[in-house]
Amino acid sequence: MSGHNVWTHKGTFLLAAVGSAVGLGNLWRFPYLTGENGGGAFILVYAATILAVGTPILIAETMLGRTSRQSPIMGMRHLTKTHKASRAWELIGWLGAASAFLILSFYSVIAGWALHYTGLMLTGSLVGADAQTMAASFDALLASPSLMTLYHTLFIAASALIVSMGVHRGIETGLRIMMPALFIILTVVLAYSVMNGDIHAAARFLLTFNIADLSLEGWLQAVGQSFFTLSLGMGAIMAYGAYMPGDASLTRTAIGVAVVDTAIAMVAGLAIFALVFGAGLETGQGPGLMFVTLPLAFAEMPLGALIGGVFFILVLGAAISSSISLIEPVAAFLVERFNLTRPQAVIIVVVAAWAMGLLTVASFNIGAEDSLFHHLFGRSAFDVIELLTNIFMPLGGLMIALFAGWVLTQSEVMKELDTTHGWFISWRFLVRFVAPTAVAFVFLRTIPQVEGYMIPALGALLLVGLFALSQRRQKPR
């Protein structure tokens, strides 16, 4: 990268990648998807996909970052030149940066909800509230564009401050403080759940593997969640990989990230479902699980307001560690390409993402029904932006797997992996055939959701992607 920044310690990439991976996906999306899809069967498919799909692509994306030592966009430009491959492969960098930017815009809004609930919990406003009151409280938040904008602004500003301070003083120092603190808080919440919830019911729910309970849609959601939870295809891992020391073990680190990320999702699931079962509530509550069902469980338990506040601080910390990884790929590109200072680049990224985030804010209230997006696409701005990321990320991940598997030479892969020939053969088989097939299924799952003017856009993206993949290496002139 510019100035060839490298993490101060070998273990920092592990912290950074775990910080990027551990976020709302683990603490919000994973529990509610598990609840909707029968518990243990969903987790079994999720874990198997992490092993066969997520980890090989995580290794591939990190490898591209460390080999290029540049931001995703500039890095892919460098790699296509040095490998005399089609320039269409540069789409990997652009898709990653676009995904990171789009996700940051709505991620900041949803993380702002956790900021709201932290305040409600710590002030005791929800103590003794019933289900109707809790649902009304959440609806009132969504109905207030000014309140959601305030939280959106505070959250994205905090994330920007960390990234603007630089790789070492900002991101590295922030992660070294935040990640251990998050692990401690999660342990406290789990201990509270064991004492006040029904941990045995939660364990049975999460560890009973009845595949018959899992629909085809549930299978696809498990595959998709395993891919998205590791932050693949959004440029963050490639950007962080560029800072990874050359003597750090890429394979061991990637496996470590996958294991820690999965363990945190499982611990969070145990803690959350123990509280839900302990309060006699339903598990299949969808996205409202964290912001309606869980506060209701806390409201009915001793010291629930305090521990509820601590839990939402955990959610906030995890969300910030992810959001800084979303700012980094685009900010790093602006620094390299236009020679901006890091604070200047971060301000540009954050202000643009903040402005786009206002579309998500409006999607829940003033623009919920009668808006330009509804007239054009039949859905809200938030739904359109989320759909775009559900297209860009798998397409980017698919291309990452194919580029690493088919374009990078055996010698440079062996050098980067620094491993036995047997593991190299296994990794290459997974990244060439298994991972692309699984990711393609996730990608194709989004097509039935696409309608109207989105179809030409998707078709154009597919054509560009297929063109890139069909190109043979160019002969040297």
C-alpha positions in Angstrom: 0.0 0.0 0.0 1.0 3.6 0.0 4.1 3.7 2.3 3.8 -0.2 2.5 2.1 -0.2 5.9 2.3 -3.5 7.8 0.6 -4.5 11.0 3.0 -4.1 13.9 2.3 -7.6 15.2 1.6 -10.9 13.3 -1.6 -11.4 15.3 -3.1 -8.0 14.4 -4.5 -9.3 11.1 -6.3 -12.0 13.1 -7.8 -9.2 15.3 -8.6 -7.1 12.3 -10.3 -9.9 10.3 -12.2 -11.1 13.4 -13.2 -7.5 14.1 -14.5 -7.1 10.5 -16.3 -10.5 10.7 -17.8 -10.1 14.1 -20.6 -7.6 13.9 -24.3 -7.4 13.4 -24.1 -10.6 11.3 -23.1 -12.6 14.4 -25.2 -10.9 17.0 -28.3 -10.0 15.0 -28.5 -11.9 11.7 -27.1 -15.3 12.8 -29.5 -15.7 15.8 -32.6 -14.7 13.9 -31.8 -16.9 10.9 -31.1 -19.8 13.2 -34.4 -19.2 15.0 -36.3 -19.1 11.7 -34.7 -22.2 10.3 -35.0 -24.8 13.0 -31.8 -24.3 15.0 -29.1 -27.1 14.8 -29.8 -28.2 11.2 -29.1 -24.6 10.1 -25.9 -24.4 12.1 -24.7 -27.8 10.7 -24.9 -26.5 7.1 -23.5 -23.1 8.2 -20.4 -24.7 9.8 -19.8 -27.1 6.9 -19.9 -24.2 4.4 -17.6 -22.1 6.6 -15.1 -25.0 6.2 -15.5 -25.8 2.5 -16.4 -22.4 1.1 -15.7 -19.5 3.5 -12.2 -20.4 4.7 -10.8 -21.2 1.2 -12.1 -17.8 -0.2 -10.9 -16.0 3.0 -7.4 -17.4 2.3 -7.7 -16.4 -1.4 -8.8 -12.8 -0.7 -6.1 -12.3 2.0 -3.6 -13.7 -0.5 -4.6 -11.2 -3.2 -4.2 -8.4 -0.7 -0.8 -9.5 0.7 0.6 -10.3 -2.8 -0.4 -6.8 -4.2 0.3 -4.7 -1.0 -2.3 -2.2 -2.3 -5.9 -1.3 -1.9 -8.4 -3.7 -3.5 -8.9 -1.6 -6.6 -5.3 -0.7 -7.2 -4.2 -4.1 -6.1 -6.3 -5.9 -8.7 -5.0 -3.5 -11.3 -1.4 -4.4 -10.3 -2.1 -8.2 -10.3 -3.8 -8.2 -13.7 -0.8 -6.4 -15.2 1.8 -8.7 -13.6 -0.1 -11.8 -14.5 -0.9 -10.5 -18.0 -4.6 -11.3 -17.4 -7.7 -9.5 -18.7 -8.3 -6.1 -17.2 -11.9 -7.3 -16.6 -10.5 -9.0 -13.4 -10.2 -5.5 -11.9 -13.9 -5.8 -11.4 -13.0 -7.7 -8.2 -11.6 -4.5 -6.6 -14.5 -2.3 -7.8 -17.2 -4.8 -6.7 -15.5 -5.0 -3.3 -15.3 -1.2 -2.8 -18.9 -0.7 -4.0 -20.1 -3.4 -1.6 -18.2 -1.9 1.3 -19.6 1.6 0.6 -23.2 0.4 0.1 -23.1 -1.8 3.2 -21.6 1.1 5.3 -24.5 3.4 4.3 -27.2 1.1 5.8 -25.1 -0.7 8.4 -24.5 2.6 10.2 -28.3 3.2 10.4 -29.1 -0.3 11.8 -26.1 0.0 14.3 -27.7 3.3 15.4 -30.7 1.3 16.7 -28.3 -0.4 19.1 -27.2 3.1 20.3 -30.9 3.9 21.0 -31.4 0.7 22.9 -28.3 1.1 24.9 -29.7 4.4 26.3 -33.2 2.9 26.9 -31.7 -0.1 28.8 -29.3 1.8 31.0 -31.9 4.4 31.9 -34.4 1.6 32.9 -37.0 2.9 30.4 -38.1 -0.6 29.4 -38.2 -2.2 32.9 -41.5 -4.2 33.2 -42.6 -3.4 29.6 -44.9 -5.9 28.0 -44.7 -7.2 24.4 -47.1 -4.5 23.0 -45.1 -1.7 24.7 -41.8 -3.1 23.4 -43.1 -3.4 19.8 -44.5 0.1 20.0 -41.1 1.4 21.3 -39.3 -0.1 18.3 -42.0 1.2 15.9 -41.6 4.7 17.4 -37.9 4.6 16.7 -38.4 3.6 13.0 -41.1 6.3 12.6 -38.7 9.1 13.7 -36.3 10.1 10.8 -34.7 12.8 13.0 -33.8 10.3 15.8 -32.5 7.7 13.3 -30.5 10.3 11.5 -28.9 11.5 14.8 -27.9 7.9 15.8 -26.7 7.2 12.2 -24.5 10.4 12.4 -23.0 9.6 15.8 -22.2 6.0 14.8 -20.5 6.8 11.4 -18.6 9.7 12.9 -17.1 7.4 15.6 -16.1 4.9 13.0 -14.5 7.6 10.8 -12.5 9.0 13.7 -10.8 5.7 14.3 -9.9 5.1 10.6 -8.7 8.7 10.0 -6.1 8.2 12.7 -4.3 5.7 10.5 -3.4 2.1 10.2 -1.3 1.8 13.4 -2.6 4.6 15.7 -6.2 4.3 14.7 -7.3 0.9 13.4 -4.6 -1.3 15.1 -4.9 0.5 18.5 -8.7 0.6 18.4 -8.9 -3.1 17.6 -6.5 -4.1 20.4 -8.8 -2.3 22.9 -12.2 -3.2 21.4 -11.8 -6.9 20.6 -10.7 -8.1 24.1 -13.3 -5.9 25.7 -16.0 -7.4 23.4 -14.9 -11.0 24.4 -15.2 -10.0 28.1 -18.6 -8.5 27.7 -19.9 -11.5 25.7 -18.7 -13.8 28.5 -20.5 -11.6 31.1 -23.7 -11.8 29.1 -23.4 -15.6 28.7 -22.8 -16.0 32.4 -26.0 -13.9 33.1 -27.9 -16.0 30.6 -26.8 -19.2 32.4 -28.0 -17.9 35.7 -31.2 -16.3 34.7 -32.3 -17.9 31.4 -32.8 -21.5 30.2 -29.4 -22.5 28.9 -30.4 -26.2 28.5 -33.3 -25.3 26.1 -30.9 -23.0 24.1 -28.3 -25.8 23.8 -30.9 -28.3 22.7 -32.2 -25.8 20.1 -28.8 -25.0 18.7 -27.3 -28.5 18.8 -30.2 -30.8 17.7 -29.5 -31.6 14.1 -32.7 -32.5 12.3 -32.0 -31.8 8.6 -35.6 -32.5 7.8 -36.5 -29.2 9.6 -34.4 -27.2 7.1 -36.1 -26.1 3.8 -34.1 -25.4 0.6 -34.4 -21.7 1.3 -32.9 -22.4 4.8 -30.0 -24.3 3.2 -29.3 -21.3 0.9 -29.5 -18.9 3.8 -27.0 -21.0 5.8 -24.6 -20.9 2.8 -25.1 -17.2 2.4 -24.7 -16.4 6.1 -21.4 -18.4 6.2 -20.1 -16.4 3.3 -21.3 -13.0 4.5 -20.2 -13.5 8.1 -16.5 -13.6 7.1 -16.8 -10.2 5.3 -15.9 -11.9 2.0 -16.2 -10.0 -1.3 -16.4 -6.5 0.2 -12.8 -5.5 0.0 -12.1 -5.4 3.7 -10.2 -8.7 4.0 -8.1 -7.8 0.9 -7.4 -4.3 2.3 -6.4 -5.8 5.7 -4.4 -8.6 4.0 -2.2 -5.9 2.3 -1.0 -4.9 5.7 -0.2 -8.5 6.8 3.5 -9.3 7.5 5.0 -11.7 4.9 6.2 -14.2 7.5 2.7 -14.6 9.1 1.0 -17.9 8.3 -1.8 -17.1 6.0 -3.5 -20.5 6.4 -3.3 -20.7 10.2 -4.6 -17.1 10.5 -7.5 -17.7 8.1 -8.5 -20.9 9.9 -8.2 -18.9 13.2 -10.5 -16.2 11.9 -13.1 -18.7 10.8 -13.0 -20.6 14.2 -13.2 -17.5 16.3 -16.0 -16.0 14.2 -18.1 -19.2 14.4 -17.4 -19.6 18.1 -18.6 -16.0 18.8 -21.7 -16.6 16.8 -22.4 -19.8 18.7 -21.8 -18.2 22.1 -24.0 -15.2 21.2 -26.7 -17.6 20.0 -26.5 -19.6 23.3 -26.7 -16.4 25.4 -29.6 -14.9 23.3 -31.7 -18.0 23.1 -31.2 -18.8 26.8 -32.8 -15.5 27.6 -35.5 -15.9 25.0 -36.4 -19.4 26.2 -36.1 -18.3 29.9 -38.7 -15.6 29.3 -41.0 -18.1 27.5 -40.8 -16.1 24.2 -40.8 -17.4 20.6 -37.5 -17.9 18.7 -38.7 -17.3 15.1 -39.2 -13.6 15.4 -37.0 -12.6 12.4 -35.1 -9.3 12.4 -37.1 -8.1 15.5 -35.4 -10.7 17.6 -32.7 -8.4 18.9 -34.7 -5.2 19.1 -38.1 -6.5 20.4 -37.8 -10.0 21.7 -34.5 -9.7 23.5 -35.3 -6.4 25.3 -38.5 -8.0 26.4 -36.5 -10.9 27.9 -34.2 -8.5 29.7 -37.2 -6.5 31.0 -38.5 -9.6 32.8 -35.2 -10.6 34.5 -33.3 -9.4 37.6 -30.7 -6.7 36.7 -32.0 -7.0 33.2 -31.8 -3.3 32.5 -28.1 -3.2 33.4 -27.1 -6.4 31.6 -29.3 -5.3 28.6 -27.3 -2.0 28.4 -24.1 -4.0 28.6 -25.3 -6.3 25.8 -26.1 -3.4 23.5 -22.7 -1.9 24.2 -21.3 -5.2 22.9 -23.4 -4.9 19.8 -22.2 -1.3 19.3 -18.5 -2.3 19.7 -18.9 -5.2 17.3 -20.6 -2.9 14.8 -17.8 -0.3 15.0 -15.1 -2.9 14.5 -17.0 -4.0 11.3 -17.7 -0.5 10.0 -14.1 0.6 10.2 -13.3 -2.3 7.9 -16.0 -1.0 5.5 -14.5 2.5 5.3 -10.9 1.2 4.8 -11.1 -0.3 1.2 -12.5 2.9 -0.4 -10.4 5.3 1.8 -7.2 3.4 1.0 -8.0 3.6 -2.8 -8.5 7.4 -2.6 -5.2 7.8 -0.7 -3.3 5.8 -3.3 -5.1 7.0 -6.5 -5.4 10.7 -5.7 -2.7 11.2 -3.2 -5.1 12.5 -0.6 -4.2 12.5 3.1 -6.0 9.7 5.1 -8.3 12.2 7.0 -9.3 13.7 3.6 -10.1 10.3 2.1 -12.1 9.2 5.2 -14.1 12.4 5.2 -15.1 11.9 1.5 -16.1 8.3 2.1 -18.0 8.9 5.3 -19.9 12.0 4.1 -21.0 10.2 0.9 -22.0 7.0 2.9 -23.8 9.2 5.5 -25.8 10.9 2.7 -26.7 7.6 1.1 -27.7 6.3 4.6 -30.4 8.9 4.7 -32.2 6.9 2.0 -32.2 3.9 4.4 -33.5 6.2 7.2 -36.4 7.3 5.0 -37.1 3.8 3.9 -38.6 3.0 7.4 -40.8 6.1 7.6 -41.3 9.1 5.2 -40.3 7.0 2.1 -41.7 3.7 3.2 -44.4 3.5 0.6 -44.7 6.4 -1.8 -41.1 7.0 -3.0 -39.2 7.1 -6.3 -37.7 3.7 -5.5 -41.1 2.2 -5.0 -42.3 3.5 -8.3 -39.2 2.3 -10.2 -38.4 -0.9 -8.4 -41.4 -1.9 -6.3 -39.4 -1.8 -3.1 -37.8 0.7 -0.7 -34.4 2.3 -1.1 -33.0 0.1 1.7 -34.3 -3.0 0.0 -32.7 -1.9 -3.3 -29.3 -1.1 -1.7 -29.3 -4.4 0.2 -30.2 -6.3 -2.9 -27.3 -4.7 -4.8 -24.9 -5.9 -2.1 -26.4 -9.4 -2.2 -25.4 -9.3 -5.9 -22.0 -7.6 -5.7 -20.6 -9.6 -2.8 -21.2 -13.1 -4.2 -20.1 -12.1 -7.7 -16.9 -10.6 -6.2 -16.4 -13.7 -4.1 -16.9 -15.9 -7.1 -14.3 -14.0 -9.1 -11.8 -13.9 -6.2 -12.0 -17.7 -5.9 -11.6 -18.2 -9.7 -8.7 -15.6 -10.0 -6.8 -17.2 -7.0 -7.5 -20.7 -8.2 -6.8 -20.3 -12.0 -4.7 -17.2 -12.6 -2.2 -17.1 -9.7 0.7 -19.5 -10.4 1.3 -22.6 -8.3 4.7 -21.3 -7.2 3.4 -18.0 -5.8 0.4 -19.7 -4.1 2.8 -22.3 -2.5 5.0 -19.4 -1.3 2.1 -17.5 0.2 0.5 -20.5 1.8 3.9 -21.8 3.1 2.4 -25.2 3.5 2.5 -28.8 2.4 1.7 -29.9 -1.1 -1.3 -31.9 0.2 -2.9 -28.8 1.7 -2.2 -26.9 -1.5 -4.0 -29.5 -3.6 -7.0 -29.5 -1.2 -7.2 -25.7 -1.1 -6.9 -25.4 -4.9 -9.7 -28.0 -5.4 -12.0 -26.2 -3.0 -11.3 -22.7 -4.4 -11.5 -23.8 -8.0 -14.6 -25.9 -7.9 -16.4 -26.3 -4.6 -16.4 -22.6 -3.4 -17.4 -21.1 -6.8 -20.3 -23.6 -7.1 -21.7 -22.8 -3.7 -21.3 -19.1 -4.1 -23.0 -19.3 -7.5 -26.0 -20.9 -5.8 -26.2 -18.0 -3.3 -25.8 -15.5 -6.2 -28.6 -17.2 -8.2 -30.9 -17.1 -5.2 -31.1 -13.3 -5.6 -32.3 -13.5 -9.2 -36.0 -14.3 -8.4 -36.0 -11.2 -6.2 -35.0 -9.0 -9.1 -37.6 -7.2 -11.1 -38.3 -4.3 -13.3 -35.3 -2.1 -14.1 -33.0 -4.3 -11.9 -32.9 -7.1 -14.5 -30.9 -5.2 -17.1 -28.5 -4.1 -14.4 -28.0 -7.6 -13.2 -27.7 -8.9 -16.8 -24.9 -6.3 -17.5 -23.0 -7.3 -14.4 -23.3 -11.0 -15.3 -22.0 -10.3 -18.8 -19.0 -8.4 -17.5 -18.3 -11.1 -15.0 -18.5 -13.9 -17.6 -16.3 -11.9 -20.0 -13.7 -11.6 -17.3 -13.8 -15.3 -16.5 -13.6 -16.3 -20.2 -10.4 -14.4 -20.9 -7.2 -16.4 -21.3 -4.0 -14.9 -20.1 -2.8 -12.3 -22.6 0.6 -13.2 -24.3 3.4 -10.8 -23.5 4.0 -8.4 -26.3 
